[in-house]
């Protein structure tokens, strides 16, 4: 079962990246997110759409990176250490912090 997870994570990461690219190309978010954008000014809404697209793309890359780390650990190519997981968790925390800071600034635009 643990041999399948890297491939599942890879597929999830690719789907997340495709979603981010779709947001950039079409400029459309989900219906629920579009309703939330009504509160924002035009400039804030554009910035938030771009932020959502960037967050999807970077999240997809982080998920794929985690899948690669898991695969290499399963194959015994790299040792199974907690450091690689802590680094990926740190990247995730920084991404979310930047997202919420920019999102709050979009309301003020």
Secondary structure, DSSP 8 states (H G I E B T S, - for coil): -HHHHHHHHHHHHHHHHHHHHHHHHH----HHHHHHHTTS-HHHHHHHHHHHHHHHHHHHHHHHHHHHHHHHHHTTSS---SHHHHHHHHHHHHHHHHHHHHHHHHHH-
